């Protein structure tokens, strides 16, 4: 297998501290959060503005990397499924995808309306949601 090097461009600042009690999806009660960017990447925010929708790509650093099968949503009564057919954070490369709406930008940080990532989660990239783009669910 090939390996790749990623570097964090910032961190999530959130009221969520516990992975077990965090919502599984943003629309399941995720709180507003801040994306705090490293100073050297601020120019990359360009013309992003409050109201824009973005995809936040994170590294789920507390996830297990040795899992290939899970019970969807952790429900043991459901049959085990291959991890690539689920949204489980536990997977060989624990990359998180989070659709969010920007509510405010100030200096090196950006507020988003709801984010299910826990406090301190590394941000590896953000991308704009393009007009007419298919819903990511």
BABA-748638 format. One record per residue (C-alpha): chain; x, y, z. Coordinates in Angstrom, 1 decimal, padded with zeros to 4 digits. Layout:
<rs>
<r><chaine>A</chaine><x>X</x><y>Y</y><z>Z</z></r>
...
</rs>
This chain:
<rs>
<r><chaine>A</chaine><x>000.0</x><y>000.0</y><z>000.0</z></r>
<r><chaine>A</chaine><x>001.1</x><y>003.5</y><z>-000.7</z></r>
<r><chaine>A</chaine><x>001.4</x><y>006.0</y><z>002.1</z></r>
<r><chaine>A</chaine><x>000.7</x><y>009.7</y><z>002.0</z></r>
<r><chaine>A</chaine><x>001.5</x><y>012.6</y><z>004.2</z></r>
<r><chaine>A</chaine><x>-001.2</x><y>015.0</y><z>005.3</z></r>
<r><chaine>A</chaine><x>-000.9</x><y>018.1</y><z>007.4</z></r>
<r><chaine>A</chaine><x>-003.4</x><y>019.8</y><z>009.5</z></r>
<r><chaine>A</chaine><x>-004.6</x><y>023.2</y><z>008.4</z></r>
<r><chaine>A</chaine><x>-006.4</x><y>023.9</y><z>011.7</z></r>
<r><chaine>A</chaine><x>-008.5</x><y>022.4</y><z>014.5</z></r>
<r><chaine>A</chaine><x>-012.2</x><y>022.2</y><z>015.4</z></r>
<r><chaine>A</chaine><x>-013.2</x><y>024.1</y><z>018.5</z></r>
<r><chaine>A</chaine><x>-016.4</x><y>022.6</y><z>019.8</z></r>
<r><chaine>A</chaine><x>-018.4</x><y>021.9</y><z>022.9</z></r>
<r><chaine>A</chaine><x>-018.3</x><y>018.2</y><z>022.0</z></r>
<r><chaine>A</chaine><x>-015.5</x><y>016.5</y><z>024.0</z></r>
<r><chaine>A</chaine><x>-016.7</x><y>012.9</y><z>024.3</z></r>
<r><chaine>A</chaine><x>-016.7</x><y>010.7</y><z>021.2</z></r>
<r><chaine>A</chaine><x>-019.3</x><y>008.4</y><z>022.6</z></r>
<r><chaine>A</chaine><x>-021.9</x><y>011.1</y><z>023.2</z></r>
<r><chaine>A</chaine><x>-021.3</x><y>013.1</y><z>020.1</z></r>
<r><chaine>A</chaine><x>-024.1</x><y>013.1</y><z>017.4</z></r>
<r><chaine>A</chaine><x>-023.4</x><y>010.8</y><z>014.5</z></r>
<r><chaine>A</chaine><x>-024.5</x><y>013.3</y><z>012.0</z></r>
<r><chaine>A</chaine><x>-024.8</x><y>017.1</y><z>012.0</z></r>
<r><chaine>A</chaine><x>-028.6</x><y>017.0</y><z>011.8</z></r>
<r><chaine>A</chaine><x>-028.8</x><y>014.9</y><z>014.9</z></r>
<r><chaine>A</chaine><x>-028.2</x><y>017.7</y><z>017.4</z></r>
<r><chaine>A</chaine><x>-024.6</x><y>018.8</y><z>016.5</z></r>
<r><chaine>A</chaine><x>-023.8</x><y>022.2</y><z>018.1</z></r>
<r><chaine>A</chaine><x>-022.3</x><y>025.2</y><z>016.3</z></r>
<r><chaine>A</chaine><x>-018.5</x><y>025.1</y><z>016.2</z></r>
<r><chaine>A</chaine><x>-015.5</x><y>027.1</y><z>015.2</z></r>
<r><chaine>A</chaine><x>-012.9</x><y>026.0</y><z>012.6</z></r>
<r><chaine>A</chaine><x>-009.6</x><y>027.6</y><z>013.8</z></r>
<r><chaine>A</chaine><x>-007.1</x><y>027.8</y><z>011.0</z></r>
<r><chaine>A</chaine><x>-003.3</x><y>028.0</y><z>011.1</z></r>
<r><chaine>A</chaine><x>-002.1</x><y>031.5</y><z>010.2</z></r>
<r><chaine>A</chaine><x>-000.2</x><y>030.3</y><z>007.2</z></r>
<r><chaine>A</chaine><x>-003.3</x><y>029.0</y><z>005.4</z></r>
<r><chaine>A</chaine><x>-005.6</x><y>032.0</y><z>005.9</z></r>
<r><chaine>A</chaine><x>-005.0</x><y>033.3</y><z>002.4</z></r>
<r><chaine>A</chaine><x>-006.6</x><y>030.0</y><z>001.2</z></r>
<r><chaine>A</chaine><x>-010.0</x><y>031.1</y><z>002.6</z></r>
<r><chaine>A</chaine><x>-010.3</x><y>033.5</y><z>-000.3</z></r>
<r><chaine>A</chaine><x>-013.8</x><y>034.8</y><z>-000.8</z></r>
<r><chaine>A</chaine><x>-015.7</x><y>032.3</y><z>001.4</z></r>
<r><chaine>A</chaine><x>-018.4</x><y>034.2</y><z>003.3</z></r>
<r><chaine>A</chaine><x>-021.1</x><y>033.7</y><z>005.9</z></r>
<r><chaine>A</chaine><x>-024.0</x><y>031.8</y><z>004.3</z></r>
<r><chaine>A</chaine><x>-021.7</x><y>029.7</y><z>002.1</z></r>
<r><chaine>A</chaine><x>-021.9</x><y>025.9</y><z>002.5</z></r>
<r><chaine>A</chaine><x>-018.7</x><y>024.0</y><z>002.8</z></r>
<r><chaine>A</chaine><x>-017.4</x><y>020.4</y><z>003.1</z></r>
<r><chaine>A</chaine><x>-015.1</x><y>020.2</y><z>006.1</z></r>
<r><chaine>A</chaine><x>-012.6</x><y>017.3</y><z>005.8</z></r>
<r><chaine>A</chaine><x>-011.2</x><y>016.2</y><z>009.1</z></r>
<r><chaine>A</chaine><x>-008.9</x><y>013.5</y><z>010.5</z></r>
<r><chaine>A</chaine><x>-010.8</x><y>011.5</y><z>013.1</z></r>
<r><chaine>A</chaine><x>-007.7</x><y>011.0</y><z>015.3</z></r>
<r><chaine>A</chaine><x>-009.5</x><y>009.0</y><z>018.0</z></r>
<r><chaine>A</chaine><x>-010.9</x><y>006.4</y><z>015.6</z></r>
<r><chaine>A</chaine><x>-009.7</x><y>002.9</y><z>015.4</z></r>
<r><chaine>A</chaine><x>-007.8</x><y>002.1</y><z>012.1</z></r>
<r><chaine>A</chaine><x>-008.0</x><y>-001.7</y><z>012.3</z></r>
<r><chaine>A</chaine><x>-011.7</x><y>-002.0</y><z>011.7</z></r>
<r><chaine>A</chaine><x>-013.1</x><y>-003.4</y><z>008.5</z></r>
<r><chaine>A</chaine><x>-016.6</x><y>-004.5</y><z>009.6</z></r>
<r><chaine>A</chaine><x>-019.1</x><y>-002.7</y><z>011.9</z></r>
<r><chaine>A</chaine><x>-022.7</x><y>-002.9</y><z>013.0</z></r>
<r><chaine>A</chaine><x>-024.3</x><y>000.2</y><z>011.4</z></r>
<r><chaine>A</chaine><x>-024.7</x><y>003.0</y><z>014.0</z></r>
<r><chaine>A</chaine><x>-023.3</x><y>000.7</y><z>016.6</z></r>
<r><chaine>A</chaine><x>-026.5</x><y>-001.2</y><z>016.8</z></r>
<r><chaine>A</chaine><x>-025.6</x><y>-004.9</y><z>017.5</z></r>
<r><chaine>A</chaine><x>-029.0</x><y>-006.1</y><z>016.4</z></r>
<r><chaine>A</chaine><x>-028.2</x><y>-004.9</y><z>012.8</z></r>
<r><chaine>A</chaine><x>-026.0</x><y>-007.2</y><z>010.7</z></r>
<r><chaine>A</chaine><x>-022.3</x><y>-006.3</y><z>010.5</z></r>
<r><chaine>A</chaine><x>-021.4</x><y>-004.4</y><z>007.3</z></r>
<r><chaine>A</chaine><x>-018.2</x><y>-003.6</y><z>005.5</z></r>
<r><chaine>A</chaine><x>-016.9</x><y>-000.3</y><z>006.9</z></r>
<r><chaine>A</chaine><x>-016.7</x><y>001.3</y><z>003.4</z></r>
<r><chaine>A</chaine><x>-020.5</x><y>001.0</y><z>003.2</z></r>
<r><chaine>A</chaine><x>-021.1</x><y>003.0</y><z>006.4</z></r>
<r><chaine>A</chaine><x>-020.3</x><y>006.4</y><z>007.9</z></r>
<r><chaine>A</chaine><x>-018.4</x><y>004.8</y><z>010.8</z></r>
<r><chaine>A</chaine><x>-015.4</x><y>006.9</y><z>011.9</z></r>
<r><chaine>A</chaine><x>-013.5</x><y>003.6</y><z>012.5</z></r>
<r><chaine>A</chaine><x>-011.8</x><y>002.6</y><z>009.3</z></r>
<r><chaine>A</chaine><x>-008.3</x><y>002.3</y><z>007.8</z></r>
<r><chaine>A</chaine><x>-008.1</x><y>006.0</y><z>007.0</z></r>
<r><chaine>A</chaine><x>-010.4</x><y>007.9</y><z>009.4</z></r>
<r><chaine>A</chaine><x>-011.3</x><y>010.8</y><z>007.2</z></r>
<r><chaine>A</chaine><x>-014.4</x><y>012.8</y><z>008.3</z></r>
<r><chaine>A</chaine><x>-016.7</x><y>014.6</y><z>005.8</z></r>
<r><chaine>A</chaine><x>-018.9</x><y>017.2</y><z>007.3</z></r>
<r><chaine>A</chaine><x>-021.3</x><y>019.5</y><z>005.4</z></r>
<r><chaine>A</chaine><x>-021.7</x><y>022.8</y><z>007.2</z></r>
<r><chaine>A</chaine><x>-022.9</x><y>026.4</y><z>006.6</z></r>
<r><chaine>A</chaine><x>-020.5</x><y>029.2</y><z>007.5</z></r>
<r><chaine>A</chaine><x>-022.1</x><y>031.7</y><z>009.9</z></r>
<r><chaine>A</chaine><x>-019.2</x><y>034.0</y><z>010.6</z></r>
<r><chaine>A</chaine><x>-015.6</x><y>034.6</y><z>009.7</z></r>
<r><chaine>A</chaine><x>-013.2</x><y>036.5</y><z>012.0</z></r>
<r><chaine>A</chaine><x>-009.5</x><y>036.6</y><z>011.7</z></r>
<r><chaine>A</chaine><x>-008.2</x><y>033.0</y><z>011.7</z></r>
<r><chaine>A</chaine><x>-011.4</x><y>031.3</y><z>012.6</z></r>
<r><chaine>A</chaine><x>-014.7</x><y>030.4</y><z>010.9</z></r>
<r><chaine>A</chaine><x>-018.0</x><y>029.7</y><z>012.7</z></r>
<r><chaine>A</chaine><x>-020.2</x><y>026.9</y><z>011.3</z></r>
<r><chaine>A</chaine><x>-023.8</x><y>026.2</y><z>012.1</z></r>
<r><chaine>A</chaine><x>-023.5</x><y>022.6</y><z>013.2</z></r>
<r><chaine>A</chaine><x>-020.6</x><y>020.2</y><z>013.2</z></r>
<r><chaine>A</chaine><x>-020.5</x><y>016.7</y><z>014.7</z></r>
<r><chaine>A</chaine><x>-016.7</x><y>016.6</y><z>015.1</z></r>
<r><chaine>A</chaine><x>-015.3</x><y>016.7</y><z>018.6</z></r>
<r><chaine>A</chaine><x>-013.1</x><y>019.4</y><z>020.1</z></r>
<r><chaine>A</chaine><x>-009.5</x><y>019.3</y><z>018.8</z></r>
<r><chaine>A</chaine><x>-010.3</x><y>017.3</y><z>015.7</z></r>
<r><chaine>A</chaine><x>-007.6</x><y>018.2</y><z>013.0</z></r>
<r><chaine>A</chaine><x>-009.0</x><y>019.9</y><z>009.9</z></r>
<r><chaine>A</chaine><x>-007.2</x><y>018.6</y><z>006.7</z></r>
<r><chaine>A</chaine><x>-009.1</x><y>020.6</y><z>004.1</z></r>
<r><chaine>A</chaine><x>-012.3</x><y>022.5</y><z>003.3</z></r>
<r><chaine>A</chaine><x>-014.1</x><y>022.7</y><z>000.0</z></r>
<r><chaine>A</chaine><x>-017.1</x><y>024.8</y><z>-001.2</z></r>
<r><chaine>A</chaine><x>-020.4</x><y>023.1</y><z>-001.9</z></r>
<r><chaine>A</chaine><x>-021.1</x><y>024.0</y><z>-005.5</z></r>
<r><chaine>A</chaine><x>-024.5</x><y>025.1</y><z>-006.7</z></r>
<r><chaine>A</chaine><x>-026.5</x><y>022.1</y><z>-007.9</z></r>
<r><chaine>A</chaine><x>-024.2</x><y>019.7</y><z>-006.2</z></r>
<r><chaine>A</chaine><x>-025.7</x><y>016.4</y><z>-005.1</z></r>
<r><chaine>A</chaine><x>-026.6</x><y>016.1</y><z>-001.4</z></r>
<r><chaine>A</chaine><x>-023.9</x><y>014.2</y><z>000.4</z></r>
<r><chaine>A</chaine><x>-025.9</x><y>011.8</y><z>002.5</z></r>
</rs>
